[in-house]
């Protein structure tokens, strides 16, 4: 589904030619800078991952576009499960807004789109994780109605 707000921001499915802009946003903070590789050309692994996401029926990678420029992104996964009487849950990943476009409502539009999609797909809940150092993001998610619930654990390989 594509959504346009006030003819300024369009939320649409990501295309392969958006990968450079998405990776640039993923790398644009203290955490992403250390884990992403901004090279020209980008490593093939990014395009392989995009192709896998594009083939997955339960994952949507979308971008926010403003005047032809990708200024935000978000990945929404619908996960079936046995818990909660077989309910599906929605998982939001990789929410980013270009640093020069933050605090203009773009992140909120992306999250509102994800919430609407999760409801339309009959998910019982929507959840996301954010790094403990991203205090501003935590306040932002709380303002949108997300509540602290779980303690996240990670094992990197």
C-alpha positions as CSV (number, residue, x, y, z in Angstrom):
1,X,0.0,0.0,0.0
2,X,1.2,3.5,-0.8
3,X,0.2,6.5,1.4
4,X,0.7,10.2,0.6
5,X,0.3,12.8,3.3
6,X,-0.5,16.4,2.3
7,X,1.2,15.7,-1.0
8,X,4.6,16.2,0.7
9,X,5.6,12.8,2.0
10,X,4.8,9.5,0.2
11,X,5.2,6.2,2.0
12,X,5.8,3.5,-0.6
13,X,7.5,0.1,-1.0
14,X,11.2,0.4,-1.2
15,X,12.9,-0.3,-4.5
16,X,16.3,-1.7,-5.2
17,X,17.5,1.7,-6.3
18,X,16.6,3.0,-2.8
19,X,19.2,0.8,-1.1
20,X,22.0,3.4,-1.1
21,X,19.8,6.0,0.6
22,X,18.5,3.4,3.1
23,X,22.0,2.2,4.0
24,X,23.2,5.9,4.4
25,X,20.4,6.5,6.9
26,X,21.2,3.2,8.8
27,X,24.8,4.4,9.1
28,X,23.9,7.9,10.2
29,X,24.4,7.5,14.0
30,X,26.9,6.3,16.5
31,X,25.6,2.7,16.4
32,X,25.0,2.4,12.6
33,X,28.3,4.0,11.8
34,X,30.2,1.1,13.4
35,X,28.2,-1.7,11.7
36,X,27.4,-0.4,8.2
37,X,29.8,-0.2,5.3
38,X,29.3,3.0,3.3
39,X,31.4,2.3,0.2
40,X,31.0,3.1,-3.5
41,X,29.6,0.8,-4.7
42,X,27.9,-0.7,-1.7
43,X,28.8,-4.3,-0.8
44,X,26.7,-6.9,-2.6
45,X,25.4,-8.2,0.7
46,X,23.0,-5.2,1.0
47,X,21.4,-5.9,-2.4
48,X,21.2,-9.6,-1.6
49,X,19.4,-8.8,1.6
50,X,17.1,-6.4,-0.2
51,X,16.2,-9.2,-2.7
52,X,15.5,-11.6,0.1
53,X,13.2,-9.0,1.8
54,X,11.4,-8.3,-1.5
55,X,10.7,-12.0,-1.9
56,X,9.3,-12.4,1.6
57,X,5.5,-12.2,1.8
58,X,5.5,-11.3,5.5
59,X,8.0,-8.5,5.4
60,X,7.5,-5.0,4.0
61,X,10.3,-2.5,3.6
62,X,9.0,1.0,2.9
63,X,10.5,4.4,2.4
64,X,9.2,7.9,3.0
65,X,9.8,10.0,0.0
66,X,9.8,13.8,-0.2
67,X,10.2,15.6,-3.5
68,X,11.8,12.6,-5.1
69,X,14.2,12.0,-2.2
70,X,14.2,9.1,0.2
71,X,14.1,10.6,3.6
72,X,13.0,7.8,5.8
73,X,12.6,4.0,6.0
74,X,11.0,1.3,8.1
75,X,10.7,-2.5,7.9
76,X,7.6,-4.2,9.1
77,X,7.5,-8.0,9.7
78,X,4.3,-10.0,10.5
79,X,5.3,-13.0,12.6
80,X,2.9,-15.9,13.1
81,X,3.0,-17.5,16.5
82,X,1.4,-20.0,18.9
83,X,1.4,-17.6,21.8
84,X,-1.7,-15.6,22.6
85,X,-3.9,-18.2,21.1
86,X,-2.1,-18.3,17.8
87,X,-1.9,-14.6,17.3
88,X,0.4,-12.9,14.8
89,X,2.5,-10.0,16.0
90,X,4.0,-7.2,14.0
91,X,7.7,-6.3,14.5
92,X,9.0,-2.9,13.4
93,X,12.7,-2.7,12.5
94,X,15.2,-0.2,11.1
95,X,13.1,3.0,11.6
96,X,15.3,5.8,10.3
97,X,14.8,9.4,9.1
98,X,17.5,11.4,7.3
99,X,19.3,13.6,9.8
100,X,18.4,16.8,8.0
101,X,14.7,15.9,8.0
102,X,14.2,14.8,11.6
103,X,11.6,16.5,13.9
104,X,9.2,17.1,10.9
105,X,6.8,14.3,11.6
106,X,8.3,11.8,9.0
107,X,9.0,9.2,11.7
108,X,5.5,9.5,13.0
109,X,4.0,9.0,9.6
110,X,6.1,5.9,9.1
111,X,5.0,4.5,12.4
112,X,1.4,5.3,11.8
113,X,1.6,3.5,8.5
114,X,3.1,0.5,10.3
115,X,0.4,0.5,12.9
116,X,-2.3,0.7,10.3
117,X,-0.8,-2.2,8.3
118,X,-0.4,-4.3,11.4
119,X,-4.0,-3.8,12.3
120,X,-5.1,-4.5,8.7
121,X,-3.1,-7.8,8.8
122,X,-4.9,-8.7,12.1
123,X,-1.7,-8.7,14.2
124,X,-2.6,-8.8,17.9
125,X,0.2,-6.4,18.8
126,X,3.0,-4.3,17.3
127,X,6.4,-4.2,18.9
128,X,9.8,-2.7,18.3
129,X,13.2,-2.7,19.9
130,X,15.5,0.3,20.3
131,X,19.0,0.5,21.7
132,X,19.2,1.6,25.3
133,X,21.4,4.5,24.2
134,X,18.7,5.9,21.9
135,X,16.9,7.9,24.6
136,X,15.3,10.4,22.1
137,X,13.9,7.5,20.1
138,X,12.5,5.9,23.3
139,X,10.7,9.2,24.2
140,X,9.4,9.4,20.6
141,X,8.0,5.8,20.7
142,X,6.4,6.4,24.0
143,X,4.7,9.5,22.7
144,X,3.2,7.4,19.9
145,X,1.7,4.9,22.5
146,X,4.4,2.3,22.7
147,X,5.1,1.1,26.2
148,X,8.2,-0.5,27.8
149,X,7.5,-4.1,28.3
150,X,10.4,-6.6,27.7
151,X,14.1,-6.6,28.3
152,X,15.9,-7.2,25.0
153,X,18.8,-9.6,24.8
154,X,21.2,-9.9,21.9
155,X,23.8,-12.4,20.8
156,X,25.9,-11.3,17.9
157,X,27.8,-13.7,15.6
